[in-house]
Amino acid sequence: MDFTFLDGNQATSTVEGFEGTILFPEVMDKHAYKAYRAYLNQAVKEQGDEDDPADDYGRVYVTLLNPETGQEEEAPMAFSFSIASLGMRLVKRWEGFADGVRPLLTPDNTDLNGLPMAFVALLSRATGDWVSRQLSFRLDSRPGLPE
């Protein structure tokens, strides 16, 4: 099954109590790239320090609609706490989230305090998808290439 969490630069959260739209910047600018590089550098440093590097990863079950059968199915999904923390710093806007949730959705909440694991997983996957899309491009459309 496909775990698609990002449509363009936005992800929709259907996690109970944390319903809303997560908007990432349209393009990764220098500031966002620096935050991403700082995350990578920190992750490399921490790998050597921890007894169990798997502590950064979690697993949740997601319910997906199987387009072939029309039935809902549960599937396990792995996620990274570090990437979710990075997402807290990279998100441009949080739209439609309840007032009680808004204080938790700040760039300062990189410890992810007060956020349910299902929401952390969604944020992790959406952030990973956004970063991946921002750092990839195609070279096969250059003019003058033989067909």
N, C-alpha and C positions, 0 to 999 in steps of 0.2 A: 504494500500500500504506500501511497505517496504522502509524505509529511510536508505539505506545503503550508507555510505559516506566513509568507510574505506575498503581497500583491503590489507590485511597484515598489513603493517605499513605505507601505503601511501594513500592519498586522492587526487582525481583529481578535480581541480576547473574549471568549465566551465562558471564562472561568467564573463560577458563581461568586458574586460579590465584587468581582474585578472585571466587569464587562466594560468594554470601551475600545478605542482605536489607538494603537501605538504608531506614531509617525516618526520615521527616521528622516534625516536630511535627504534631499533629492540627490545630492552628490556628496561623496566623501571629500571634504576639504582638508587643508593642512592640519587644522586643529583636531579633527576627527582622526586623521591618520596618525598624529602624534599620540593620541589616547590609545589607539590600537597598538602602536609600536611599544608604548609603555606597558600595556597589558602583556604583550609577547615577551618582553624582557623580564618582567616580574614572574611570569609563568616558568620561564627557563630557570631563573634563580631558585624558585620554590621547589622545582622538581628534585634538585639535589638535597634540599633541606628536609623534606618530609619522609617519614618512615613509609607511608603508604600514598603514593602519588594518585591512587584511585579515589582519594578523599574529595577531589574536585568534581567528581562525576556523580550524578544521581540517575534514577530511573523512575519514570511514571508510566501509567497506562493512559492512553488517549483513546477516545471513542471516535471512530471514523465511519463515514457512510461509504460503503463499498458500491461504486457506480455500476458494477456488473450485476450485483444481486439486489441492490436497493436496500440491503440490510445494514444495520449498525454493527460494527465489529470493534473489539478492543485490541489494541496493539501496544507492545512495550516501546518506549522511546527513551533513549539516553540523552542526557544534557549535561552542560558544564556550568557550575556555579560561577567560575571566573568569567565566562562569556556573558552570562546574565549580568554580572557586575559591570562589565564593559558596556553592556546595553543601557544600563542606568545612566551612564555618562554620555552616551551617544544619542539617545532619543531626543528628538527636537520638540515634540509636543505629545501630550497625553490628552485625548479627546473623549468626552462622554463618560469618564470615570466618576463614580460617586464622590461627593465632598469628603466623606469619611476616609476614603482611600487616597485622595490627593496628597496628604502629607507624607505618605509612604513612597510616592513616585517622584523622588528628587534625585539629582545627581549625587547628593551626599549619602544616599542610602545604598552604598556599594556593598554593605554587609547583608543586604536583602532582608533586613529585619521586618517582621510583620507580614511578609508576602507568602502566600501559600505555594507549596512546591509545584503545583500544576501551573501557576502563573509564572514562576521562575523558569520552569521548563519551556513554556511558550516564549518567554522573553529571550532565553538562551538560543533557541532554534531560530527565531526571527532575526536576532542580531547576527548569528552566524551566516544566515542566508543573505542578509544585507551586506555584510562585509565581503562575502564571496562575490556577490554581484558587482560591488564597487571596484574590486581589484582584478576583474577579468575583462578582457576585451578581445575583439576579433581583428586579425590582420589580413584575412583573405579577401577583403573588399578594396584593396589598394588598386588604383588605376594602373593600367599598363600590364597587368598580369595576363599571360596567355590563357585562353580558355580551353 
